[in-house]
Amino acid sequence: MSSRTILRNQCRTLREQLSGAERRQASLQICRRIRTSAYYWAASHLAVFWPMDSTEVDLRELLGSALRHGKRCYLPVMRSARKMVFVRYRATTELYLNDYGIPEPRYLGRDMLAPALLDLVCVPLLGFDRSGTRLGAGGGYYDRAFSFKLDESAAKPRLLGVAFANQELGGIARAPWDVPLGAIATERELIECAASRDSAQE
């Protein structure tokens, strides 16, 4: 078993240790923290994820607020075993379960937006550290979709990791394909990562 697989299992266990009430309250606090950030108000095109299961941060309250504020919202859609696209979500959008059991809008080419044209992307994760290194579920979808961000000249979109505070790790070894986060929102704070500070100084 690889070290990353062990870390993923540990992070899942930490997330599951929170009660349902604690997760709901923390999710609302995370939504408020994002909604009051400068990142949110500067974004016209916002990508949010639907919770994979009851243990993941639930951003549906943020999604509703963003629609009311006139933002164009997008959800990730798995197009194949290796490709993820972003499809526009409206209040009337019907969702369907994909092969992983995750609700997503039906893919329509006219409602798709290229990842580079998004302004702010809320990124799910299992673990994180304060440098902006993210431990995902292992599918590599977000790293592939935003691989162009490994070029430091790519300013958009802002990648905002979303997690409960107990998912923080002391340090994660970053692989060459790991796309760093610009910031991380937890129920306790909005963490500005090194990648975000560096880009702000350029």
Secondary structure, 3 states (H helix, E strand, C coil): CCHHHHHHHHHHHHHHCCCHHHHHHHHHHHHHHHHCCHHHHHCCEEECCCCCCCCCCCCHHHHHHHHHCCCEEEEEEECCCCCEEEEEECCCCCEEECCCCCEEECCCHHHEECHHHCCEEEEECCEECCCCCEECCCCCHHHHHCHHHHCCCCCCCEEEEECCHHHECCCCCCCCCCCCCCEEECCCCEEECHHHHHHHHC
